[in-house]
Amino acid sequence: MELDEAGPTEWTAREEVGVGPWQGPWPDDERYDPELLANGDRRNVVDAYRYWRREAIVADVDTRRHPFHVAIENFQHDHNIGTVVRTANAFAAAAVHIVGRRRWNRRGAMVTDRYQHLEHHPDVASLTAFAAGRGLAVVAVDNTPGSVPVETAELPRECVLLFGQEGPGLSAEAQEAASLVVSIAQFGTTRSINAGVAAGIVMHAWIRQHADLSRSW
Ligand SMILES: C[S@@+](CC[C@H](N)C(=O)[O-])C[C@H]1O[C@@H](n2cnc3c(N)ncnc32)[C@H](O)[C@@H]1O
């Protein structure tokens, strides 16, 4: 079965993924989904969320999301957004912001967009207004002149990590809006790395500095 056909049980219908129908008396808890209890839960979720309704899972993650947001420019249909969403979900980011075009290819998200808050901003000004309203520092990520190495930079706890797209990189507006620009040290021959990979590295830098690791799965 193709991923796109996976439907409500997500991913694939392979029997070995997840758990089968609930055995014994059903739990009396509205977080559980009767359909999943009856048919089994084949979704790609951690065991703690087996048989839970999607809304219940999102509500639970909301109680412990990290105060960093992730934003990516999408003026040319960047194909890395799905990867960014998937990683943001894994690290319990507060939200992912798509700046520019509303449409993006969801395949790389591997259904994690169902559990991640997503917001759209038509332009960088809209994103920076959102950040200012929430008291979030805008941290741009690109290897532009004046950027500081993320390996040694202190990342603000409440922030928006703002990434550029393949090809043009960060727009001039995005660089001007940032209070800090960080770059990832490279040692090879290429000018830059994939934006989705860069997003994972910088999100993890935030995790190393600010997350409570005793609360990870
Ligand atoms: C493929 S890069 C393109 C632009 C890049 N400035 C260049 O010189 O080619 C796309 C995005 O990935 C991120 N990125 C890639 N390599 C990076 C690096 N070494 N340091 C920081 N960000 C990087 C940035 O957000 C960047 O806007």
PDBQT file of the ligand as one rigid body, heavy atoms in Angstrom, charges set to zero:
ROOT
HETATM    1  C1  LIG A 301      20.746  24.982   0.774  1.00  0.00    +0.000 C 
HETATM    2  S1  LIG A 301      20.791  26.424   1.745  1.00  0.00    +0.000 S 
HETATM    3  C2  LIG A 301      20.955  27.691   0.475  1.00  0.00    +0.000 C 
HETATM    4  C3  LIG A 301      21.583  29.007   0.768  1.00  0.00    +0.000 C 
HETATM    5  C4  LIG A 301      23.002  29.094   1.260  1.00  0.00    +0.000 C 
HETATM    6  N1  LIG A 301      23.181  30.391   1.914  1.00  0.00    +0.000 N 
HETATM    7  C5  LIG A 301      24.101  28.954   0.185  1.00  0.00    +0.000 C 
HETATM    8  O1  LIG A 301      25.104  29.638   0.309  1.00  0.00    +0.000 OA
HETATM    9  O2  LIG A 301      23.988  28.154  -0.727  1.00  0.00    +0.000 OA
HETATM   10  C6  LIG A 301      19.103  26.503   2.284  1.00  0.00    +0.000 C 
HETATM   11  C7  LIG A 301      18.908  26.787   3.764  1.00  0.00    +0.000 C 
HETATM   12  O3  LIG A 301      19.467  25.740   4.533  1.00  0.00    +0.000 OA
HETATM   13  C8  LIG A 301      20.022  26.261   5.749  1.00  0.00    +0.000 C 
HETATM   14  N2  LIG A 301      21.461  25.977   5.728  1.00  0.00    +0.000 N 
HETATM   15  C9  LIG A 301      22.118  25.207   4.847  1.00  0.00    +0.000 A 
HETATM   16  N3  LIG A 301      23.407  25.110   5.161  1.00  0.00    +0.000 NA
HETATM   17  C10 LIG A 301      23.605  25.862   6.269  1.00  0.00    +0.000 A 
HETATM   18  C11 LIG A 301      24.724  26.163   7.100  1.00  0.00    +0.000 A 
HETATM   19  N4  LIG A 301      25.936  25.659   6.852  1.00  0.00    +0.000 N 
HETATM   20  N5  LIG A 301      24.544  26.965   8.150  1.00  0.00    +0.000 NA
HETATM   21  C12 LIG A 301      23.314  27.458   8.439  1.00  0.00    +0.000 A 
HETATM   22  N6  LIG A 301      22.217  27.212   7.705  1.00  0.00    +0.000 NA
HETATM   23  C13 LIG A 301      22.351  26.412   6.627  1.00  0.00    +0.000 A 
HETATM   24  C14 LIG A 301      19.708  27.738   5.754  1.00  0.00    +0.000 C 
HETATM   25  O4  LIG A 301      18.510  27.987   6.462  1.00  0.00    +0.000 OA
HETATM   26  C15 LIG A 301      19.559  28.047   4.276  1.00  0.00    +0.000 C 
HETATM   27  O5  LIG A 301      18.795  29.219   4.045  1.00  0.00    +0.000 OA
ENDROOT
TORSDOF 0
